Amino acid sequence: MSGIQKRERFHTKLKCGRCGAEGRALWEENSEMSPRGPMGTLVNISGNFIQRAPHNAQGQPEIACASCGAVHPD
């Protein structure tokens, strides 16, 4: 057996507060922590969303609506 531990993956639903576009984000757990709990690494975005900036002030990727440009809240 290799010493590499499999990381859990999980999806979150995305919905634009401005235009109502919907999508999903696929995350993979990582070892970092935030005041709200464990953090994840963005693996993929589906639907009408894009990763616009590498990271926001909280260290997470900035996700924006591809249709209207609104930034998705954390």
C-alpha positions as CSV (number, residue, x, y, z in Angstrom):
1,M,0.0,0.0,0.0
2,S,1.2,3.5,-0.7
3,G,1.3,6.1,2.0
4,I,-1.0,8.5,0.0
5,Q,-4.3,9.1,1.7
6,K,-7.4,9.5,-0.5
7,R,-9.1,12.9,0.0
8,E,-12.8,13.2,0.2
9,R,-14.6,15.1,-2.6
10,F,-17.9,17.0,-2.3
11,H,-20.2,19.2,-4.4
12,T,-21.8,22.5,-3.5
13,K,-24.6,24.1,-5.4
14,L,-24.1,27.5,-6.9
15,K,-26.8,30.0,-7.7
16,C,-26.2,33.6,-8.9
17,G,-27.9,36.1,-6.7
18,R,-28.1,38.6,-9.6
19,C,-29.4,36.6,-12.6
20,G,-30.4,33.2,-11.1
21,A,-27.9,31.1,-13.1
22,E,-27.2,27.7,-11.5
23,G,-24.2,25.3,-11.4
24,R,-22.1,23.2,-9.1
25,A,-18.6,23.2,-7.7
26,L,-16.6,20.1,-7.0
27,W,-14.2,20.4,-4.0
28,E,-11.5,18.2,-2.5
29,E,-10.8,18.4,1.2
30,N,-7.3,19.7,2.2
31,S,-5.5,20.1,5.5
32,E,-6.2,23.8,5.9
33,M,-8.7,25.1,8.5
34,S,-10.8,28.2,8.7
35,P,-13.0,29.5,11.6
36,R,-15.9,27.8,9.7
37,G,-14.2,24.4,9.6
38,P,-12.1,22.4,7.1
39,M,-11.3,24.1,3.8
40,G,-11.4,22.6,0.3
41,T,-9.5,22.9,-2.9
42,L,-11.7,23.7,-6.0
43,V,-11.4,20.9,-8.5
44,N,-14.1,21.8,-11.1
45,I,-16.9,24.2,-11.8
46,S,-19.9,23.3,-13.9
47,G,-22.8,25.2,-15.2
48,N,-22.6,29.0,-15.7
49,F,-19.7,29.7,-13.3
50,I,-16.0,30.4,-13.7
51,Q,-13.1,30.9,-11.4
52,R,-12.3,34.5,-12.0
53,A,-9.4,35.2,-9.5
54,P,-7.0,32.7,-7.9
55,H,-8.1,33.5,-4.3
56,N,-10.2,35.9,-2.3
57,A,-9.4,37.5,1.1
58,Q,-10.3,34.2,2.8
59,G,-7.9,32.2,0.7
60,Q,-10.6,30.5,-1.4
61,P,-11.0,30.8,-5.1
62,E,-13.2,33.6,-6.4
63,I,-16.1,32.1,-8.3
64,A,-18.2,34.3,-10.6
65,C,-21.2,34.0,-12.8
66,A,-20.2,33.6,-16.4
67,S,-23.5,35.1,-17.6
68,C,-23.5,38.4,-15.6
69,G,-20.1,38.5,-13.8
70,A,-21.5,38.7,-10.3
71,V,-19.1,37.2,-7.7
72,H,-20.6,34.2,-5.8
73,P,-20.5,34.8,-2.0
74,D,-18.3,32.5,0.1
